Amino acid sequence: MARKNKARTTLNHELLRKMLRIRRFEERCVELYSAEKIRGFMHLYIGEEAVAAGVCQALSPDDTVVSTYREHGHALVRGVPATAIMAEMYGKAAGCSRGRGGSMHIFDVTRGFYGGNAIVGGGLPLAVGLALADRFQGRDRVTVCFFGDGAMAEGEFHECANLAALWRLPVLFACENNQYAMGTALAKSHAMTDLALRAAGYGVTAWPVDGMDALAVAEAAARATESIRAGAGPHFLELRTYRFRAHSMYDPERYRSKAEVEQWKKCDPIDALIARMKATGELPDDDLALLEKEVAAEIDQAVAFSEQAPLEPVEDLATFVCSPAPPPSGTTPVSRAEAAS
């Protein structure tokens, strides 16, 4: 029992650290956006941190993740350095996508993080393709695909759920049901609002999860990934959550009331976990203060790094836009690395 309690305490601390890193990182991004340090579109994950922290807690370093344009949190907890993410937000060459993608296109293949996809539902075929490749090549890994409730109305979801179930692919569909597809409420776009039940109709093992409870998410993801690794085929988690901020920084947010948002804020996943840990004596005030200080220092470093990082040279802007021209007949082909240098 003592060992089990210790493991639970360790898990709670890890989940709290992950959620705080996401929340504080994005709060700083709001400040930087207002100061015009970050430009373009930016979609915040504030309120949904329990989903990223809990699902990614169940993954191994070899597993792969496919995300949406609301992906800062997923990238952080998968190990993409805060410096590389922040530099990407700044549009700097030191960013994880060389400053060319910005907020919506975080990407790091070395950590198995395949975007950052701007098209709603666009990551679903990619995830199924990765899982199919793993099956063909005998790799023992799981591909997690994050997507919102709005993507359930796209044809890609239905095709991908069907093929994944038909071929018993090792993919976890993680549906972040935050109740709104941009500004359209779930009930106004879906006749059947029980999304887990809809997924089950394709033969995919599916169930709903309280997406505001990090521990519940972690336990559900652990159960799902363990079953997938055992060869049970794809699983679907409907993670019922809520975003506290507007759809994007440009969104006037006229589709929901302030009272509704305030009501959901009472379910803040970070506050809920802190309260639970304090009640059990797992989180002394000094420990929480130290954790906040460590997270703040990491974000300060990321901002300082991004401020000093150089922009990509103008003469390199056409690199990677088109494939290198084929070499003349009889000459030695030029490698992609050489062409980029």
VENMOLIN-V976695 format. One record per helix or strand of 3 or more residues. SS is the DSSP state (a for helix, b for strand). FROM is the first residue (numbers start at 0). LEN is the number of residues. If there is no record, write none. Layout:
BEGIN
<<SS,FROM,LEN> <SS,FROM,LEN>>
END
This chain:
BEGIN
<<a,1,33> <a,48,9> <b,63,3> <a,71,6> <a,81,9> <a,101,3> <a,108,3> <a,121,16> <b,142,6> <a,148,5> <a,154,12> <b,170,7> <a,185,3> <a,194,6> <b,204,6> <a,213,16> <b,234,6> <a,257,8> <a,268,11> <a,284,24> <a,313,3> <a,335,5>>
END
